[in-house]
């Protein structure tokens, strides 16, 4: 899973600078993913009835739910990075790209 994220981040990443927020764009996405996974783990710790309701199929349902949360965190992280990059471009950051622009 980590290797897959590393490949996706390497090729899909729009910026390699921090654009003023103090964290690299990849680190922001990984932090969001870790927080989302920890929240899901906390939810499952207190409200886990999947095993009682679905039996052994509950593990598959939990795995699919984790995939959904991971994908959602990945997309939200990309949107946050794009918003920060566009805001930095509007404020005159030399390496930030404006909305609709691609890397040279």
Biopython code that builds the backbone (N, CA, C, O; Angstrom):
import numpy as np
from Bio.PDB.StructureBuilder import StructureBuilder

atoms = [
    (1, "UNK", "N", (0.829, -1.180, 0.000)),
    (1, "UNK", "CA", (0.000, 0.000, 0.000)),
    (1, "UNK", "C", (0.881, 1.254, 0.000)),
    (1, "UNK", "O", (0.611, 2.210, -0.727)),
    (2, "UNK", "N", (1.921, 1.241, 0.810)),
    (2, "UNK", "CA", (2.820, 2.402, 0.875)),
    (2, "UNK", "C", (3.520, 2.607, -0.462)),
    (2, "UNK", "O", (3.681, 3.744, -0.906)),
    (3, "UNK", "N", (3.942, 1.512, -1.113)),
    (3, "UNK", "CA", (4.594, 1.621, -2.423)),
    (3, "UNK", "C", (3.634, 2.195, -3.461)),
    (3, "UNK", "O", (4.022, 3.030, -4.278)),
    (4, "UNK", "N", (2.376, 1.744, -3.425)),
    (4, "UNK", "CA", (1.386, 2.262, -4.372)),
    (4, "UNK", "C", (1.186, 3.762, -4.163)),
    (4, "UNK", "O", (1.120, 4.511, -5.138)),
    (5, "UNK", "N", (1.088, 4.211, -2.918)),
    (5, "UNK", "CA", (0.943, 5.642, -2.639)),
    (5, "UNK", "C", (2.182, 6.409, -3.089)),
    (5, "UNK", "O", (2.069, 7.513, -3.622)),
    (6, "UNK", "N", (3.357, 5.836, -2.877)),
    (6, "UNK", "CA", (4.582, 6.519, -3.280)),
    (6, "UNK", "C", (4.617, 6.727, -4.794)),
    (6, "UNK", "O", (5.013, 7.794, -5.262)),
    (7, "UNK", "N", (4.206, 5.722, -5.557)),
    (7, "UNK", "CA", (4.188, 5.847, -7.010)),
    (7, "UNK", "C", (3.156, 6.883, -7.446)),
    (7, "UNK", "O", (3.432, 7.721, -8.305)),
    (8, "UNK", "N", (1.974, 6.823, -6.853)),
    (8, "UNK", "CA", (0.927, 7.786, -7.212)),
    (8, "UNK", "C", (1.357, 9.202, -6.854)),
    (8, "UNK", "O", (1.168, 10.118, -7.655)),
    (9, "UNK", "N", (1.922, 9.401, -5.689)),
    (9, "UNK", "CA", (2.340, 10.739, -5.272)),
    (9, "UNK", "C", (3.463, 11.269, -6.157)),
    (9, "UNK", "O", (3.528, 12.466, -6.435)),
    (10, "UNK", "N", (4.351, 10.373, -6.602)),
    (10, "UNK", "CA", (5.467, 10.814, -7.424)),
    (10, "UNK", "C", (4.979, 11.325, -8.775)),
    (10, "UNK", "O", (5.438, 12.363, -9.253)),
    (11, "UNK", "N", (4.051, 10.599, -9.389)),
    (11, "UNK", "CA", (3.604, 10.973, -10.721)),
    (11, "UNK", "C", (2.435, 11.962, -10.731)),
    (11, "UNK", "O", (2.300, 12.722, -11.690)),
    (12, "UNK", "N", (1.594, 11.977, -9.708)),
    (12, "UNK", "CA", (0.421, 12.837, -9.701)),
    (12, "UNK", "C", (0.639, 14.139, -8.946)),
    (12, "UNK", "O", (-0.230, 15.011, -8.953)),
    (13, "UNK", "N", (1.752, 14.274, -8.316)),
    (13, "UNK", "CA", (2.014, 15.457, -7.501)),
    (13, "UNK", "C", (2.190, 16.682, -8.382)),
    (13, "UNK", "O", (2.900, 16.633, -9.387)),
    (14, "UNK", "N", (1.543, 17.784, -8.008)),
    (14, "UNK", "CA", (1.610, 18.994, -8.815)),
    (14, "UNK", "C", (2.737, 19.921, -8.399)),
    (14, "UNK", "O", (3.200, 20.726, -9.207)),
    (15, "UNK", "N", (3.183, 19.826, -7.173)),
    (15, "UNK", "CA", (4.190, 20.752, -6.688)),
    (15, "UNK", "C", (5.145, 20.027, -5.758)),
    (15, "UNK", "O", (4.735, 19.146, -5.002)),
    (16, "UNK", "N", (6.401, 20.393, -5.812)),
    (16, "UNK", "CA", (7.380, 19.783, -4.929)),
    (16, "UNK", "C", (7.833, 20.764, -3.836)),
    (16, "UNK", "O", (8.773, 20.474, -3.096)),
    (17, "UNK", "N", (7.181, 21.895, -3.738)),
    (17, "UNK", "CA", (7.533, 22.858, -2.698)),
    (17, "UNK", "C", (6.422, 22.913, -1.663)),
    (17, "UNK", "O", (5.343, 22.354, -1.861)),
    (18, "UNK", "N", (6.696, 23.588, -0.569)),
    (18, "UNK", "CA", (5.705, 23.628, 0.511)),
    (18, "UNK", "C", (4.703, 24.761, 0.332)),
    (18, "UNK", "O", (3.681, 24.774, 1.016)),
    (19, "UNK", "N", (4.955, 25.697, -0.550)),
    (19, "UNK", "CA", (4.109, 26.865, -0.828)),
    (19, "UNK", "C", (3.605, 27.540, 0.435)),
    (19, "UNK", "O", (2.458, 27.982, 0.498)),
    (20, "UNK", "N", (4.465, 27.619, 1.438)),
    (20, "UNK", "CA", (4.177, 28.457, 2.577)),
    (20, "UNK", "C", (3.415, 27.822, 3.722)),
    (20, "UNK", "O", (3.132, 28.519, 4.696)),
    (21, "UNK", "N", (3.069, 26.567, 3.670)),
    (21, "UNK", "CA", (2.313, 26.004, 4.787)),
    (21, "UNK", "C", (3.205, 25.206, 5.738)),
    (21, "UNK", "O", (2.751, 24.826, 6.818)),
    (22, "UNK", "N", (4.432, 24.947, 5.379)),
    (22, "UNK", "CA", (5.342, 24.286, 6.297)),
    (22, "UNK", "C", (5.433, 22.787, 6.120)),
    (22, "UNK", "O", (6.343, 22.170, 6.673)),
    (23, "UNK", "N", (4.533, 22.175, 5.374)),
    (23, "UNK", "CA", (4.591, 20.743, 5.103)),
    (23, "UNK", "C", (4.652, 20.520, 3.607)),
    (23, "UNK", "O", (4.017, 21.233, 2.829)),
    (24, "UNK", "N", (5.410, 19.538, 3.222)),
    (24, "UNK", "CA", (5.475, 19.126, 1.830)),
    (24, "UNK", "C", (4.108, 18.576, 1.434)),
    (24, "UNK", "O", (3.438, 17.976, 2.275)),
    (25, "UNK", "N", (3.667, 18.755, 0.187)),
    (25, "UNK", "CA", (2.348, 18.256, -0.209)),
    (25, "UNK", "C", (2.138, 16.767, 0.057)),
    (25, "UNK", "O", (1.035, 16.358, 0.420)),
    (26, "UNK", "N", (3.159, 15.967, -0.114)),
    (26, "UNK", "CA", (3.030, 14.534, 0.159)),
    (26, "UNK", "C", (2.831, 14.298, 1.648)),
    (26, "UNK", "O", (2.041, 13.440, 2.039)),
    (27, "UNK", "N", (3.530, 15.040, 2.470)),
    (27, "UNK", "CA", (3.394, 14.873, 3.915)),
    (27, "UNK", "C", (2.002, 15.272, 4.396)),
    (27, "UNK", "O", (1.463, 14.662, 5.319)),
    (28, "UNK", "N", (1.417, 16.299, 3.769)),
    (28, "UNK", "CA", (0.045, 16.673, 4.129)),
    (28, "UNK", "C", (-0.920, 15.545, 3.804)),
    (28, "UNK", "O", (-1.806, 15.243, 4.603)),
    (29, "UNK", "N", (-0.763, 14.917, 2.640)),
    (29, "UNK", "CA", (-1.658, 13.825, 2.245)),
    (29, "UNK", "C", (-1.479, 12.617, 3.160)),
    (29, "UNK", "O", (-2.456, 11.996, 3.577)),
    (30, "UNK", "N", (-0.246, 12.294, 3.465)),
    (30, "UNK", "CA", (0.014, 11.140, 4.339)),
    (30, "UNK", "C", (-0.523, 11.413, 5.737)),
    (30, "UNK", "O", (-1.075, 10.517, 6.377)),
    (31, "UNK", "N", (-0.366, 12.637, 6.211)),
    (31, "UNK", "CA", (-0.900, 12.984, 7.529)),
    (31, "UNK", "C", (-2.419, 12.878, 7.547)),
    (31, "UNK", "O", (-2.998, 12.373, 8.509)),
    (32, "UNK", "N", (-3.062, 13.349, 6.494)),
    (32, "UNK", "CA", (-4.520, 13.240, 6.406)),
    (32, "UNK", "C", (-4.950, 11.779, 6.347)),
    (32, "UNK", "O", (-5.932, 11.392, 6.980)),
    (33, "UNK", "N", (-4.220, 10.971, 5.592)),
    (33, "UNK", "CA", (-4.518, 9.541, 5.494)),
    (33, "UNK", "C", (-4.354, 8.859, 6.850)),
    (33, "UNK", "O", (-5.184, 8.035, 7.234)),
    (34, "UNK", "N", (-3.296, 9.195, 7.572)),
    (34, "UNK", "CA", (-3.066, 8.602, 8.888)),
    (34, "UNK", "C", (-4.162, 9.011, 9.878)),
    (34, "UNK", "O", (-4.623, 8.189, 10.670)),
    (35, "UNK", "N", (-4.574, 10.266, 9.835)),
    (35, "UNK", "CA", (-5.638, 10.734, 10.720)),
    (35, "UNK", "C", (-6.957, 10.038, 10.390)),
    (35, "UNK", "O", (-7.685, 9.620, 11.290)),
    (36, "UNK", "N", (-7.263, 9.916, 9.098)),
    (36, "UNK", "CA", (-8.501, 9.247, 8.691)),
    (36, "UNK", "C", (-8.488, 7.776, 9.099)),
    (36, "UNK", "O", (-9.507, 7.252, 9.548)),
    (37, "UNK", "N", (-7.354, 7.113, 8.949)),
    (37, "UNK", "CA", (-7.249, 5.707, 9.352)),
    (37, "UNK", "C", (-7.377, 5.552, 10.866)),
    (37, "UNK", "O", (-7.998, 4.605, 11.347)),
    (38, "UNK", "N", (-6.788, 6.483, 11.611)),
    (38, "UNK", "CA", (-6.893, 6.433, 13.069)),
    (38, "UNK", "C", (-8.328, 6.677, 13.522)),
    (38, "UNK", "O", (-8.802, 6.040, 14.463)),
    (39, "UNK", "N", (-9.019, 7.599, 12.855)),
    (39, "UNK", "CA", (-10.431, 7.841, 13.198)),
    (39, "UNK", "C", (-11.286, 6.618, 12.897)),
    (39, "UNK", "O", (-12.175, 6.278, 13.678)),
    (40, "UNK", "N", (-11.029, 5.957, 11.779)),
    (40, "UNK", "CA", (-11.770, 4.741, 11.458)),
    (40, "UNK", "C", (-11.480, 3.653, 12.478)),
    (40, "UNK", "O", (-12.383, 2.921, 12.882)),
    (41, "UNK", "N", (-10.233, 3.545, 12.895)),
    (41, "UNK", "CA", (-9.877, 2.550, 13.907)),
    (41, "UNK", "C", (-10.588, 2.835, 15.232)),
    (41, "UNK", "O", (-11.077, 1.915, 15.888)),
    (42, "UNK", "N", (-10.643, 4.105, 15.620)),
    (42, "UNK", "CA", (-11.363, 4.477, 16.837)),
    (42, "UNK", "C", (-12.841, 4.173, 16.735)),
    (42, "UNK", "O", (-13.448, 3.679, 17.685)),
    (43, "UNK", "N", (-13.427, 4.470, 15.573)),
    (43, "UNK", "CA", (-14.836, 4.156, 15.351)),
    (43, "UNK", "C", (-15.081, 2.652, 15.468)),
    (43, "UNK", "O", (-16.032, 2.221, 16.119)),
    (44, "UNK", "N", (-14.225, 1.866, 14.840)),
    (44, "UNK", "CA", (-14.404, 0.411, 14.883)),
    (44, "UNK", "C", (-14.172, -0.150, 16.283)),
    (44, "UNK", "O", (-14.760, -1.168, 16.648)),
    (45, "UNK", "N", (-13.330, 0.501, 17.061)),
    (45, "UNK", "CA", (-13.062, 0.042, 18.424)),
    (45, "UNK", "C", (-14.308, 0.172, 19.300)),
    (45, "UNK", "O", (-14.590, -0.704, 20.117)),
    (46, "UNK", "N", (-15.046, 1.257, 19.129)),
    (46, "UNK", "CA", (-16.202, 1.506, 19.978)),
    (46, "UNK", "C", (-17.527, 1.016, 19.385)),
    (46, "UNK", "O", (-18.443, 0.675, 20.133)),
    (47, "UNK", "N", (-17.641, 0.978, 18.071)),
    (47, "UNK", "CA", (-18.921, 0.666, 17.445)),
    (47, "UNK", "C", (-18.848, -0.522, 16.483)),
    (47, "UNK", "O", (-19.629, -0.580, 15.532)),
    (48, "UNK", "N", (-17.958, -1.445, 16.696)),
    (48, "UNK", "CA", (-17.781, -2.562, 15.780)),
    (48, "UNK", "C", (-18.866, -3.608, 16.001)),
    (48, "UNK", "O", (-18.780, -4.407, 16.933)),
    (49, "UNK", "N", (-19.876, -3.606, 15.156)),
    (49, "UNK", "CA", (-20.903, -4.638, 15.184)),
    (49, "UNK", "C", (-20.921, -5.419, 13.875)),
    (49, "UNK", "O", (-21.810, -6.240, 13.649)),
    (50, "UNK", "N", (-19.941, -5.161, 13.017)),
    (50, "UNK", "CA", (-19.911, -5.844, 11.728)),
    (50, "UNK", "C", (-19.723, -7.352, 11.901)),
    (50, "UNK", "O", (-20.349, -8.140, 11.192)),
    (51, "UNK", "N", (-18.876, -7.750, 12.826)),
    (51, "UNK", "CA", (-18.633, -9.178, 13.044)),
    (51, "UNK", "C", (-19.879, -9.872, 13.589)),
    (51, "UNK", "O", (-20.179, -11.003, 13.208)),
    (52, "UNK", "N", (-20.597, -9.203, 14.471)),
    (52, "UNK", "CA", (-21.811, -9.792, 15.028)),
    (52, "UNK", "C", (-22.909, -9.883, 13.972)),
    (52, "UNK", "O", (-23.658, -10.858, 13.921)),
    (53, "UNK", "N", (-22.994, -8.861, 13.138)),
    (53, "UNK", "CA", (-24.059, -8.816, 12.146)),
    (53, "UNK", "C", (-23.772, -9.700, 10.941)),
    (53, "UNK", "O", (-24.645, -10.444, 10.496)),
    (54, "UNK", "N", (-22.561, -9.625, 10.414)),
    (54, "UNK", "CA", (-22.241, -10.295, 9.160)),
    (54, "UNK", "C", (-21.330, -11.507, 9.320)),
    (54, "UNK", "O", (-21.040, -12.182, 8.332)),
    (55, "UNK", "N", (-20.882, -11.795, 10.503)),
    (55, "UNK", "CA", (-19.985, -12.931, 10.710)),
    (55, "UNK", "C", (-18.616, -12.661, 10.125)),
    (55, "UNK", "O", (-18.076, -11.565, 10.274)),
    (56, "UNK", "N", (-18.047, -13.662, 9.457)),
    (56, "UNK", "CA", (-16.698, -13.512, 8.909)),
    (56, "UNK", "C", (-16.666, -12.555, 7.724)),
    (56, "UNK", "O", (-15.595, -12.065, 7.365)),
    (57, "UNK", "N", (-17.793, -12.282, 7.120)),
    (57, "UNK", "CA", (-17.848, -11.318, 6.027)),
    (57, "UNK", "C", (-17.640, -9.883, 6.528)),
    (57, "UNK", "O", (-17.379, -8.980, 5.733)),
    (58, "UNK", "N", (-17.755, -9.676, 7.838)),
    (58, "UNK", "CA", (-17.530, -8.358, 8.430)),
    (58, "UNK", "C", (-16.136, -7.837, 8.166)),
    (58, "UNK", "O", (-15.955, -6.630, 8.004)),
    (59, "UNK", "N", (-15.139, -8.716, 8.117)),
    (59, "UNK", "CA", (-13.763, -8.291, 7.836)),
    (59, "UNK", "C", (-13.658, -7.707, 6.432)),
    (59, "UNK", "O", (-12.942, -6.728, 6.221)),
    (60, "UNK", "N", (-14.355, -8.291, 5.483)),
    (60, "UNK", "CA", (-14.342, -7.772, 4.115)),
    (60, "UNK", "C", (-15.028, -6.412, 4.060)),
    (60, "UNK", "O", (-14.569, -5.508, 3.363)),
    (61, "UNK", "N", (-16.112, -6.271, 4.785)),
    (61, "UNK", "CA", (-16.831, -4.990, 4.816)),
    (61, "UNK", "C", (-15.953, -3.912, 5.444)),
    (61, "UNK", "O", (-15.916, -2.783, 4.953)),
    (62, "UNK", "N", (-15.253, -4.243, 6.514)),
    (62, "UNK", "CA", (-14.352, -3.284, 7.156)),
    (62, "UNK", "C", (-13.214, -2.914, 6.222)),
    (62, "UNK", "O", (-12.827, -1.747, 6.156)),
    (63, "UNK", "N", (-12.666, -3.888, 5.495)),
    (63, "UNK", "CA", (-11.593, -3.602, 4.540)),
    (63, "UNK", "C", (-12.089, -2.672, 3.433)),
    (63, "UNK", "O", (-11.393, -1.729, 3.057)),
    (64, "UNK", "N", (-13.273, -2.929, 2.919)),
    (64, "UNK", "CA", (-13.831, -2.061, 1.881)),
    (64, "UNK", "C", (-14.103, -0.661, 2.424)),
    (64, "UNK", "O", (-13.906, 0.327, 1.715)),
    (65, "UNK", "N", (-14.550, -0.568, 3.664)),
    (65, "UNK", "CA", (-14.756, 0.734, 4.292)),
    (65, "UNK", "C", (-13.441, 1.476, 4.443)),
    (65, "UNK", "O", (-13.386, 2.688, 4.238)),
    (66, "UNK", "N", (-12.379, 0.761, 4.800)),
    (66, "UNK", "CA", (-11.058, 1.390, 4.922)),
    (66, "UNK", "C", (-10.552, 1.861, 3.555)),
    (66, "UNK", "O", (-9.957, 2.933, 3.457)),
    (67, "UNK", "N", (-10.781, 1.073, 2.503)),
    (67, "UNK", "CA", (-10.409, 1.514, 1.157)),
    (67, "UNK", "C", (-11.149, 2.797, 0.781)),
    (67, "UNK", "O", (-10.572, 3.705, 0.183)),
    (68, "UNK", "N", (-12.425, 2.859, 1.136)),
    (68, "UNK", "CA", (-13.221, 4.057, 0.849)),
    (68, "UNK", "C", (-12.665, 5.270, 1.591)),
    (68, "UNK", "O", (-12.502, 6.338, 1.001)),
    (69, "UNK", "N", (-12.376, 5.113, 2.867)),
    (69, "UNK", "CA", (-11.826, 6.216, 3.672)),
    (69, "UNK", "C", (-10.462, 6.632, 3.138)),
    (69, "UNK", "O", (-10.152, 7.823, 3.093)),
    (70, "UNK", "N", (-9.641, 5.658, 2.730)),
    (70, "UNK", "CA", (-8.326, 5.962, 2.174)),
    (70, "UNK", "C", (-8.455, 6.754, 0.880)),
    (70, "UNK", "O", (-7.751, 7.747, 0.695)),
    (71, "UNK", "N", (-9.333, 6.337, -0.009)),
    (71, "UNK", "CA", (-9.539, 7.062, -1.259)),
    (71, "UNK", "C", (-10.067, 8.465, -1.026)),
    (71, "UNK", "O", (-9.652, 9.414, -1.691)),
    (72, "UNK", "N", (-10.983, 8.590, -0.079)),
    (72, "UNK", "CA", (-11.540, 9.898, 0.245)),
    (72, "UNK", "C", (-10.460, 10.820, 0.815)),
    (72, "UNK", "O", (-10.398, 11.996, 0.457)),
    (73, "UNK", "N", (-9.616, 10.294, 1.693)),
    (73, "UNK", "CA", (-8.519, 11.092, 2.248)),
    (73, "UNK", "C", (-7.539, 11.499, 1.147)),
    (73, "UNK", "O", (-7.021, 12.616, 1.157)),
    (74, "UNK", "N", (-7.290, 10.606, 0.213)),
    (74, "UNK", "CA", (-6.392, 10.895, -0.907)),
    (74, "UNK", "C", (-6.950, 12.036, -1.763)),
    (74, "UNK", "O", (-6.212, 12.953, -2.124)),
    (75, "UNK", "N", (-8.237, 11.988, -2.088)),
    (75, "UNK", "CA", (-8.840, 13.032, -2.909)),
    (75, "UNK", "C", (-8.937, 14.366, -2.173)),
    (75, "UNK", "O", (-8.675, 15.416, -2.759)),
    (76, "UNK", "N", (-9.307, 14.336, -0.909)),
    (76, "UNK", "CA", (-9.382, 15.568, -0.127)),
    (76, "UNK", "C", (-7.996, 16.185, 0.037)),
    (76, "UNK", "O", (-7.848, 17.406, -0.025)),
    (77, "UNK", "N", (-6.985, 15.347, 0.244)),
    (77, "UNK", "CA", (-5.612, 15.855, 0.347)),
    (77, "UNK", "C", (-5.151, 16.527, -0.931)),
    (77, "UNK", "O", (-4.481, 17.558, -0.885)),
    (78, "UNK", "N", (-5.504, 15.952, -2.070)),
    (78, "UNK", "CA", (-5.167, 16.583, -3.350)),
    (78, "UNK", "C", (-5.861, 17.917, -3.531)),
    (78, "UNK", "O", (-5.268, 18.865, -4.046)),
    (79, "UNK", "N", (-7.115, 17.996, -3.111)),
    (79, "UNK", "CA", (-7.849, 19.257, -3.209)),
    (79, "UNK", "C", (-7.254, 20.316, -2.287)),
    (79, "UNK", "O", (-7.157, 21.486, -2.658)),
    (80, "UNK", "N", (-6.859, 19.904, -1.092)),
    (80, "UNK", "CA", (-6.215, 20.849, -0.163)),
    (80, "UNK", "C", (-4.910, 21.369, -0.755)),
    (80, "UNK", "O", (-4.630, 22.567, -0.695)),
    (81, "UNK", "N", (-4.109, 20.466, -1.331)),
    (81, "UNK", "CA", (-2.845, 20.889, -1.945)),
    (81, "UNK", "C", (-3.088, 21.851, -3.104)),
    (81, "UNK", "O", (-2.368, 22.839, -3.249)),
    (82, "UNK", "N", (-4.102, 21.569, -3.933)),
    (82, "UNK", "CA", (-4.392, 22.453, -5.065)),
    (82, "UNK", "C", (-4.863, 23.823, -4.585)),
    (82, "UNK", "O", (-4.478, 24.847, -5.149)),
    (83, "UNK", "N", (-5.684, 23.841, -3.558)),
    (83, "UNK", "CA", (-6.178, 25.110, -3.029)),
    (83, "UNK", "C", (-5.043, 25.943, -2.453)),
    (83, "UNK", "O", (-4.984, 27.153, -2.672)),
    (84, "UNK", "N", (-4.148, 25.303, -1.721)),
    (84, "UNK", "CA", (-2.993, 26.016, -1.158)),
    (84, "UNK", "C", (-2.095, 26.544, -2.266)),
    (84, "UNK", "O", (-1.595, 27.666, -2.187)),
    (85, "UNK", "N", (-1.892, 25.731, -3.297)),
    (85, "UNK", "CA", (-1.046, 26.157, -4.412)),
    (85, "UNK", "C", (-1.655, 27.358, -5.145)),
    (85, "UNK", "O", (-0.939, 28.299, -5.488)),
    (86, "UNK", "N", (-2.961, 27.330, -5.383)),
    (86, "UNK", "CA", (-3.612, 28.437, -6.075)),
    (86, "UNK", "C", (-3.594, 29.705, -5.230)),
    (86, "UNK", "O", (-3.405, 30.802, -5.755)),
    (87, "UNK", "N", (-3.790, 29.556, -3.932)),
    (87, "UNK", "CA", (-3.731, 30.718, -3.043)),
    (87, "UNK", "C", (-2.320, 31.296, -3.009)),
    (87, "UNK", "O", (-2.149, 32.515, -2.971)),
    (88, "UNK", "N", (-1.315, 30.435, -3.021)),
    (88, "UNK", "CA", (0.063, 30.918, -3.032)),
    (88, "UNK", "C", (0.371, 31.639, -4.340)),
    (88, "UNK", "O", (1.102, 32.629, -4.344)),
    (89, "UNK", "N", (-0.182, 31.146, -5.455)),
    (89, "UNK", "CA", (0.035, 31.815, -6.742)),
    (89, "UNK", "C", (-0.614, 33.190, -6.758)),
    (89, "UNK", "O", (-0.058, 34.137, -7.313)),
    (90, "UNK", "N", (-1.782, 33.299, -6.154)),
    (90, "UNK", "CA", (-2.455, 34.595, -6.096)),
    (90, "UNK", "C", (-1.700, 35.600, -5.239)),
    (90, "UNK", "O", (-1.788, 36.808, -5.464)),
    (91, "UNK", "N", (-0.960, 35.099, -4.260)),
    (91, "UNK", "CA", (-0.195, 35.991, -3.386)),
    (91, "UNK", "C", (1.229, 36.205, -3.886)),
    (91, "UNK", "O", (2.038, 36.812, -3.186)),
    (92, "UNK", "N", (1.548, 35.720, -5.078)),
    (92, "UNK", "CA", (2.830, 36.016, -5.705)),
    (92, "UNK", "C", (3.962, 35.072, -5.387)),
    (92, "UNK", "O", (5.122, 35.449, -5.554)),
    (93, "UNK", "N", (3.686, 33.866, -4.937)),
    (93, "UNK", "CA", (4.759, 32.902, -4.699)),
    (93, "UNK", "C", (5.378, 32.537, -6.042)),
    (93, "UNK", "O", (4.654, 32.182, -6.973)),
    (94, "UNK", "N", (6.718, 32.618, -6.165)),
    (94, "UNK", "CA", (7.341, 32.446, -7.488)),
    (94, "UNK", "C", (7.212, 31.036, -8.074)),
    (94, "UNK", "O", (7.189, 30.890, -9.296)),
    (95, "UNK", "N", (7.130, 30.005, -7.246)),
    (95, "UNK", "CA", (7.082, 28.642, -7.784)),
    (95, "UNK", "C", (5.659, 28.082, -7.854)),
    (95, "UNK", "O", (5.464, 26.992, -8.392)),
    (96, "UNK", "N", (4.686, 28.778, -7.338)),
    (96, "UNK", "CA", (3.309, 28.282, -7.347)),
    (96, "UNK", "C", (2.669, 28.540, -8.698)),
    (96, "UNK", "O", (2.953, 29.533, -9.367)),
    (97, "UNK", "N", (1.790, 27.608, -9.083)),
    (97, "UNK", "CA", (1.087, 27.718, -10.358)),
    (97, "UNK", "C", (-0.330, 28.212, -10.115)),
    (97, "UNK", "O", (-0.975, 27.831, -9.138)),
    (98, "UNK", "N", (-0.802, 29.060, -11.008)),
    (98, "UNK", "CA", (-2.183, 29.546, -10.929)),
    (98, "UNK", "C", (-3.138, 28.427, -11.341)),
    (98, "UNK", "O", (-2.720, 27.419, -11.910)),
    (99, "UNK", "N", (-4.393, 28.613, -11.055)),
    (99, "UNK", "CA", (-5.401, 27.611, -11.392)),
    (99, "UNK", "C", (-5.454, 27.393, -12.896)),
    (99, "UNK", "O", (-5.517, 28.353, -13.664)),
    (100, "UNK", "N", (-5.430, 26.138, -13.316)),
    (100, "UNK", "CA", (-5.465, 25.790, -14.723)),
    (100, "UNK", "C", (-4.097, 25.691, -15.365)),
    (100, "UNK", "O", (-4.006, 25.290, -16.526)),
    (101, "UNK", "N", (-3.041, 26.035, -14.672)),
    (101, "UNK", "CA", (-1.688, 25.961, -15.216)),
    (101, "UNK", "C", (-1.057, 24.621, -14.874)),
    (101, "UNK", "O", (-1.356, 24.024, -13.839)),
    (102, "UNK", "N", (-0.181, 24.157, -15.756)),
    (102, "UNK", "CA", (0.548, 22.914, -15.521)),
    (102, "UNK", "C", (2.022, 23.229, -15.337)),
    (102, "UNK", "O", (2.498, 24.309, -15.687)),
    (103, "UNK", "N", (2.736, 22.251, -14.775)),
    (103, "UNK", "CA", (4.180, 22.438, -14.575)),
    (103, "UNK", "C", (4.876, 22.504, -15.921)),
    (103, "UNK", "O", (4.464, 21.849, -16.879)),
    (104, "UNK", "N", (5.925, 23.294, -15.985)),
    (104, "UNK", "CA", (6.667, 23.460, -17.235)),
    (104, "UNK", "C", (7.541, 22.285, -17.546)),
    (104, "UNK", "O", (8.228, 22.280, -18.568)),
]
sb = StructureBuilder()
sb.init_structure("model")
sb.init_model(0)
sb.init_chain("A")
sb.init_seg("    ")
for serial, (resi, resn, name, xyz) in enumerate(atoms, 1):
    if name == "N":
        sb.init_residue(resn, " ", resi, " ")
    sb.init_atom(name, np.array(xyz, "f"), 0.0, 1.0, " ", f" {name:<3s}", serial, name[0])
structure = sb.get_structure()
